[in-house]
Amino acid sequence: MFREQHVLVQFWCAHEFGKHQILTTIGQPFGVGVHDAGLSLYRRDSEGRSFVVDKDHEEEDHSPAARVFRRGLPEWTPDVTNYMPKHFPQQECAIRCNLHGYLALPVFDSNTPLCVGVLELLTSLKYTSYAYEVQQLNNALEVSIFPPTFNDTIRLIY
């Protein structure tokens, strides 16, 4: 599906938690190109994290997924080392897992202008363009990797 197999794709979904809105990967769809200890470790690290994305906590935009969710705009880099560690809390884990390329796309409810989550892709290669990966993700959504009701109400912005 992608140009190389050492890849992780995961969905960060916004959930109401008390009076806060939290972005998390727990219980959300994900996929790996190959079974690999590094990809599994990064996935477990992601499941152990959540980010408050309320309007009241905008100063806490330390994670790319949280920034993408709040701004509704994609974010990418050919190498996660381009980020300052405070702007990518999982940077050290990504480097240990041999993950360099990073792409995050906002996912919107097609019936409202609301962002409902972020589709995140990490790869071991350092791509300067993610056009191919975006097209592959879009094709996969059309083939229905998500439940049919989910596909009918989302759209990617890229």
Secondary structure, DSSP 8 states (H G I E B T S, - for coil): --SSS-EEEEEEEEEEETTEEEEE-TT--EEESS--HHHHHHHHHHHT-EEE--GGGGGG--SHHHHHHHH---EEES-GGGS-GGG-TTHHHHHHTT--EEEEEEEEETTSS-EEEEEEEEESS--S--HHHHHHHHHHHHHTSS-HHHHTTEEE--
